Structure formats: structure tokens, C-alpha cells
């Protein structure tokens, strides 16, 4: 078998494919209670604006008609809460995450916000979504796809559970393409973020992995091809903040 069939990357390290999920789980188990802080450190607070942009593109309906969204790898509920609060009474979101600690944080947050009735949480693997074919009106994933060990498998699963005529949105860190910003961002990412993570949370290794995993993620064109290979049509990638992140979208037609 080839290396690509048997191994994957954990940060910059090649690890057996069977081991990556466990290692990713360990990272997010470590930071689950401080996930918002983690995102603030990784993005200098910009993740909030990027997530708002995703929901604005999704445009959940304001009516009472049922509109069902699946948010993959969204354990703490950040995207789900935004969708519910932006839509009408018919909007409901299922948060799917493989990490039970992240889901626990999400459930607690949903109850505190008084929207537990509109958000449900399911401990499932992105590579084997435990939902029927063509079940959801929309599927989202924010800053989670790069942690799926077999990205093509995860994309095909998300395509499978999406209704015909439904849209898929993926928000992910990308390749900086603004001259000058790339050097600044690299310096901040590799030198500052792991050290800040150590000082604030006591877990430097988790933040080191997260920075490295961003650099190993496919560029916008390569990821767009993966989406098309999974079946999505009208695939677009919209860079934001000089290419630090990109909002990928596609339709199931």
C-alpha cells in the first residue's frame, strides 16, 4: 500500500491514518472548555466575523417552515447558535462532533442561551454520519474539515446527507495571498500562538498542532477539486482577510 493510503498528517508529522483521529481527539479534549479562547488566539478574534459571514451566506429562512441544518465538527455550538438566532422558528440545527467533551460544552451553552429546543447534539464521526440520505436542507463545517483524517470520505458523507437543491458551506483557514501579510501571519502563527497557548492554557502542543495542521491543508483550488470530486456543483471559494481563511460553498444538484 502507498503512504497516502496508510498514513496522514498530524500537524507536520506523518502518522498512521488509524492514529490521527485519536490524536485529534486528545487535542480537542484538552481545549474543549477553552475553545472560544483558542479561536480568539488563533485568529486574533476575527473568527467571530468569519462565522457571521458564513451564516449571512447561508441565509436561514425567517419563517416557521422546518429548515434543518447539519453542522459538522461544531461541538461547542458556535455556528449552530448563530444559525438558530439568525433564522425563524422553523430552523433547527444538529451539531455533529466526534468529541464528547466538545459536545458537553455545546449542550451547556445551548441551555444557558435558552435555545436548547432548536439545537441537538450527536456524537458521530464525520466519516460515517449516522443520518439518512438527503436529510438536511444545508450542511456546514467551520474550522473542522482539516481535522478529518480522510477528507474525501467526510465530504462524500456530507454530500450524501444533503438534500438535492441544498447547499454546503465550509469555513477553513487558507493560504495568505496578500503581499507582506503572509510573513507576518507565519511569524504570529509559529512563534506567538503556541507560546500564548502555553501561557494561557498550559497546553503548547495542542496549539502547535493546530498551527501546523493549517499549513498542511490543501489550497483553495485543491480543496475545490475535492468538493467537486465528492459530487458538489457550482463550487466557489471566497478568500477573506487577505486569504487567511476561505469560505467554500457548493450545491447538491
Secondary structure per residue as TSV (DSSP state, phi and psi in degrees):
chain	resnum	aa	ss	phi	psi
A	1	X	-	360.0	153.2
A	2	X	-	-83.7	165.6
A	3	X	H	-60.6	-38.9
A	4	X	H	-65.7	-23.6
A	5	X	H	-85.0	-22.9
A	6	X	H	-112.8	-17.0
A	7	X	E	-136.7	164.3
A	8	X	E	-144.2	-174.8
A	9	X	E	-104.6	137.3
A	10	X	E	-116.9	99.0
A	11	X	T	65.7	-126.8
A	12	X	T	-93.9	-1.4
A	13	X	E	-90.9	138.9
A	14	X	E	-83.0	126.5
A	15	X	E	-131.6	156.5
A	16	X	E	-56.1	139.6
A	17	X	H	-53.8	-38.6
A	18	X	H	-66.1	-18.7
A	19	X	H	-92.7	-21.8
A	20	X	H	-62.3	-42.9
A	21	X	H	-60.5	-41.2
A	22	X	H	-63.9	-40.8
A	23	X	H	-68.6	-39.6
A	24	X	H	-63.6	-42.6
A	25	X	H	-57.7	-41.2
A	26	X	H	-62.2	-41.3
A	27	X	H	-60.9	-49.9
A	28	X	H	-77.3	-24.6
A	29	X	H	-62.5	-39.1
A	30	X	H	-66.4	-38.2
A	31	X	H	-105.6	4.9
A	32	X	G	-52.8	-46.4
A	33	X	G	-73.8	-10.6
A	34	X	G	-123.6	31.3
A	35	X	H	-66.7	-40.3
A	36	X	H	-61.8	-42.1
A	37	X	H	-63.1	-41.3
A	38	X	H	-58.2	-46.6
A	39	X	H	-65.3	-37.7
A	40	X	H	-62.6	-41.7
A	41	X	H	-66.4	-41.7
A	42	X	H	-68.2	-30.1
A	43	X	H	-121.6	6.4
A	44	X	T	55.4	35.0
A	45	X	T	86.4	-6.7
A	46	X	T	-72.9	-15.9
A	47	X	H	-59.2	-28.1
A	48	X	H	-65.7	-43.8
A	49	X	H	-67.2	-38.3
A	50	X	H	-65.3	-40.8
A	51	X	H	-68.2	-38.3
A	52	X	H	-60.8	-37.6
A	53	X	H	-65.0	-38.8
A	54	X	H	-60.0	-48.3
A	55	X	H	-65.8	-35.4
A	56	X	H	-63.1	-38.5
A	57	X	H	-70.3	-35.9
A	58	X	H	-65.7	-40.5
A	59	X	-	52.5	64.7
A	60	X	-	-58.5	137.8
A	61	X	-	-63.2	150.1
A	62	X	S	-91.8	4.9
A	63	X	S	-89.8	179.2
A	64	X	S	-89.8	-1.9
A	65	X	S	-69.1	139.8
A	66	X	-	-61.4	131.3
A	67	X	E	-139.6	112.5
A	68	X	E	-108.7	126.8
A	69	X	E	-119.0	140.6
A	70	X	E	-107.1	122.5
A	71	X	E	-108.7	111.8
A	72	X	E	-89.9	140.0
A	73	X	T	58.7	35.0
A	74	X	-	-112.5	36.3
A	75	X	T	-41.8	-45.4
A	76	X	T	-82.1	-4.2
A	77	X	-	89.3	4.9
A	78	X	H	-53.3	-49.8
A	79	X	H	-73.6	-43.3
A	80	X	H	-57.8	-45.4
A	81	X	H	-63.2	-41.1
A	82	X	H	-61.8	-41.5
A	83	X	H	-64.9	-47.6
A	84	X	H	-61.5	-44.2
A	85	X	H	-73.0	-20.7
A	86	X	H	-88.8	-17.0
A	87	X	S	-106.0	-175.0
A	88	X	-	-86.1	-172.2
A	89	X	T	-69.4	-15.3
A	90	X	T	-84.5	-6.6
A	91	X	E	-79.3	129.9
A	92	X	E	-136.5	144.1
A	93	X	E	-126.3	134.4
A	94	X	E	-104.0	121.9
A	95	X	E	-95.6	119.4
A	96	X	E	-109.4	126.7
A	97	X	E	-151.9	145.3
A	98	X	S	-84.1	-12.6
A	99	X	-	-100.8	112.5
A	100	X	H	-63.5	-33.6
A	101	X	H	-66.3	-39.1
A	102	X	H	-64.8	-42.3
A	103	X	H	-64.2	-37.3
A	104	X	H	-60.4	-44.0
A	105	X	H	-61.8	-42.8
A	106	X	H	-62.7	-44.5
A	107	X	H	-59.9	-44.9
A	108	X	H	-62.9	-41.2
A	109	X	H	-66.4	-39.0
A	110	X	H	-63.1	-42.0
A	111	X	H	-66.1	-41.0
A	112	X	H	-63.2	-32.9
A	113	X	H	-84.5	-7.9
A	114	X	T	74.4	26.0
A	115	X	-	-123.8	22.5
A	116	X	T	-59.2	-26.2
A	117	X	T	-69.9	-22.5
A	118	X	T	-104.6	-4.7
A	119	X	E	-128.7	127.4
A	120	X	E	-119.6	155.8
A	121	X	E	-122.3	133.9
A	122	X	E	-132.3	126.5
A	123	X	E	-86.5	94.8
A	124	X	-	-139.4	159.7
A	125	X	B	-88.5	133.8
A	126	X	T	-61.3	-22.4
A	127	X	T	-86.7	-6.0
A	128	X	B	-150.4	70.5
A	129	X	-	-68.8	124.7
A	130	X	-	-86.4	56.8
A	131	X	S	-136.7	154.4
A	132	X	-	-67.6	162.8
A	133	X	T	-60.8	145.7
A	134	X	T	50.7	50.6
A	135	X	-	-101.4	-31.7
A	136	X	E	-109.1	146.5
A	137	X	E	-74.8	-27.6
A	138	X	E	-153.0	153.6
A	139	X	E	-130.4	134.0
A	140	X	E	-128.5	155.5
A	141	X	E	-153.5	128.4
A	142	X	E	-124.7	119.1
A	143	X	S	55.0	35.9
A	144	X	-	-127.7	-22.5
A	145	X	G	-65.9	-31.5
A	146	X	G	-70.2	-15.1
A	147	X	G	-95.3	0.7
A	148	X	S	-79.6	122.2
A	149	X	S	-55.9	-43.2
A	150	X	S	-118.1	90.4
A	151	X	H	-58.1	-44.6
A	152	X	H	-58.0	-36.8
A	153	X	H	-66.7	-44.2
A	154	X	H	-61.7	-42.4
A	155	X	H	-63.1	-40.8
A	156	X	H	-65.7	-35.7
A	157	X	H	-66.7	-41.6
A	158	X	H	-66.8	-35.9
A	159	X	H	-65.3	-40.3
A	160	X	H	-61.3	-44.0
A	161	X	H	-83.0	-5.6
A	162	X	E	-84.9	135.8
A	163	X	E	-66.7	150.7
A	164	X	E	-60.6	130.2
A	165	X	E	92.0	-2.5
A	166	X	E	-88.6	162.7
A	167	X	E	-118.0	147.3
A	168	X	E	-114.8	134.7
A	169	X	E	-126.8	134.1
A	170	X	E	-130.9	118.8
A	171	X	E	-103.1	125.6
A	172	X	E	-152.8	152.1
A	173	X	E	-59.4	149.1
A	174	X	-	-137.3	-156.7
A	175	X	-	-103.9	118.7
A	176	X	-	-63.8	129.1
A	177	X	-	-125.1	13.5
A	178	X	S	-95.5	117.9
A	179	X	T	-51.9	131.4
A	180	X	T	92.6	-38.6
A	181	X	H	-69.7	-31.1
A	182	X	H	-61.4	-43.3
A	183	X	H	-67.3	-41.1
A	184	X	H	-63.6	-44.1
A	185	X	H	-67.2	-38.9
A	186	X	H	-62.9	-44.1
A	187	X	H	-62.7	-43.4
A	188	X	I	-64.3	-43.5
A	189	X	I	-65.2	-52.6
A	190	X	I	-84.7	-26.4
A	191	X	I	-99.4	-43.7
A	192	X	I	-86.9	-47.9
A	193	X	I	-59.5	-50.3
A	194	X	H	-60.4	-37.0
A	195	X	H	-70.7	-41.2
A	196	X	H	-61.8	-41.4
A	197	X	H	-58.4	-40.6
A	198	X	H	-65.1	-44.6
A	199	X	H	-68.2	-38.9
A	200	X	H	-86.2	-39.1
A	201	X	H	-116.8	-12.0
A	202	X	S	77.7	13.2
A	203	X	-	-131.6	82.5
A	204	X	H	-68.5	-39.4
A	205	X	H	-62.2	-38.8
A	206	X	H	-61.6	-41.4
A	207	X	H	-73.8	-33.6
A	208	X	H	-62.1	-44.2
A	209	X	H	-59.8	-45.9
A	210	X	H	-61.7	-40.1
A	211	X	H	-64.8	-45.8
A	212	X	H	-64.9	-37.9
A	213	X	H	-65.0	-29.9
A	214	X	H	-64.4	-42.6
A	215	X	H	-70.7	-23.9
A	216	X	H	-86.6	-9.2
A	217	X	S	-72.2	143.2
A	218	X	-	-57.9	149.9
A	219	X	-	-70.6	177.0
A	220	X	H	-61.2	-42.4
A	221	X	H	-66.0	-42.3
A	222	X	H	-65.9	-40.6
A	223	X	H	-69.9	-35.9
A	224	X	H	-60.1	-39.3
A	225	X	H	-64.4	-40.9
A	226	X	H	-59.7	-39.2
A	227	X	H	-64.9	-45.0
A	228	X	H	-63.9	-39.4
A	229	X	H	-62.6	-30.8
A	230	X	H	-76.9	-12.0
A	231	X	T	120.1	-9.1
A	232	X	-	-71.8	145.3
A	233	X	E	-114.6	165.6
A	234	X	E	48.3	53.7
A	235	X	E	-82.1	129.6
A	236	X	E	-133.8	151.3
A	237	X	E	-128.5	120.4
A	238	X	E	-110.5	107.9
A	239	X	E	-71.8	146.6
A	240	X	E	-132.9	152.3
A	241	X	G	53.5	48.6
A	242	X	G	71.3	17.8
A	243	X	G	93.3	5.0
A	244	X	T	-59.3	-38.9
A	245	X	E	-130.7	165.7
A	246	X	E	-139.3	143.8
A	247	X	E	-103.8	110.9
A	248	X	E	-94.7	140.3
A	249	X	E	-141.5	152.9
A	250	X	E	-161.4	160.2
A	251	X	E	-114.7	152.0
A	252	X	-	-101.4	105.4
A	253	X	-	-113.1	360.0
